[in-house]
Amino acid sequence: FDRARVIYKYALDNVPKEEAKRLYEMYSAFEKKHGTRETVEDVILSKRRFQYEEEIRDNPLNYDAWFDYIRLEEAKGKKDRIR
């Protein structure tokens, strides 16, 4: 399972974000089936990040999306990502 996990992560890092939606869904299903609670939470967090980044890219003036994204990072203790 570790090898499959590495392959998914490599693909997600190298596939253009606009084409990665289906890949995120497949990776999420894989982790739900084979992963631990922590890995499932990481996948969900990554998917939410992807969604917020997509919203912000489409409309940089969407302050609600910006603040939701910031709150997400704050909740996970990723203060360096907020800056």
VMD Tcl script that draws the C-alpha trace (Angstrom):
set ca {
  {0.00 0.00 0.00}
  {2.91 2.32 0.65}
  {4.02 2.07 -2.97}
  {0.55 2.95 -4.24}
  {0.44 5.88 -1.81}
  {3.77 7.19 -3.14}
  {2.54 6.86 -6.73}
  {-0.65 8.78 -5.94}
  {1.30 11.55 -4.22}
  {3.76 11.79 -7.10}
  {0.91 12.00 -9.61}
  {-0.90 14.66 -7.57}
  {2.27 16.73 -7.37}
  {2.92 16.52 -11.13}
  {-0.51 16.54 -12.76}
  {-1.94 19.99 -13.49}
  {-4.42 20.93 -10.77}
  {-7.29 21.41 -13.20}
  {-6.91 17.77 -14.26}
  {-6.38 16.34 -10.78}
  {-9.96 16.29 -9.49}
  {-10.64 12.67 -10.45}
  {-7.22 11.64 -9.16}
  {-8.02 13.22 -5.76}
  {-11.26 11.24 -5.66}
  {-9.44 7.99 -6.40}
  {-6.72 8.74 -3.84}
  {-9.35 9.60 -1.25}
  {-11.16 6.30 -1.84}
  {-7.86 4.42 -1.61}
  {-6.96 6.02 1.72}
  {-10.44 5.43 3.14}
  {-10.09 1.77 2.30}
  {-6.44 1.16 3.21}
  {-5.26 4.10 5.29}
  {-5.24 5.14 8.91}
  {-7.30 7.92 10.36}
  {-4.37 10.32 9.98}
  {-3.85 9.53 6.30}
  {-7.57 9.93 5.59}
  {-7.55 13.31 7.35}
  {-4.49 14.36 5.32}
  {-6.27 13.48 2.08}
  {-9.37 15.41 3.09}
  {-7.21 18.38 4.08}
  {-5.40 18.25 0.73}
  {-8.70 18.08 -1.13}
  {-10.06 21.09 0.76}
  {-6.85 23.01 0.05}
  {-7.22 22.17 -3.62}
  {-10.82 23.43 -3.62}
  {-9.92 26.71 -1.91}
  {-6.95 27.29 -4.20}
  {-9.19 26.67 -7.20}
  {-11.79 29.16 -5.92}
  {-9.12 31.76 -5.24}
  {-7.51 31.25 -8.64}
  {-10.90 31.71 -10.34}
  {-11.77 34.79 -8.28}
  {-8.85 36.36 -6.38}
  {-11.23 38.88 -4.78}
  {-13.34 36.18 -3.12}
  {-12.47 37.14 0.44}
  {-14.71 34.46 1.94}
  {-12.64 31.79 0.22}
  {-9.42 33.44 1.40}
  {-10.59 33.56 5.01}
  {-11.90 29.99 4.90}
  {-8.55 28.86 3.52}
  {-6.70 30.75 6.27}
  {-8.93 29.24 8.96}
  {-8.28 25.77 7.55}
  {-4.53 26.28 7.80}
  {-4.81 27.80 11.28}
  {-6.86 24.84 12.50}
  {-4.15 22.47 11.33}
  {-1.41 24.54 12.95}
  {0.25 25.40 9.62}
  {1.00 29.02 10.42}
  {3.89 29.12 7.92}
  {1.48 28.27 5.10}
  {-0.75 31.19 6.03}
  {1.94 33.73 5.26}
}
mol new
graphics top color blue
foreach p $ca { graphics top sphere $p radius 0.5 }
foreach p [lrange $ca 0 end-1] q [lrange $ca 1 end] { graphics top cylinder $p $q radius 0.2 }
display resetview
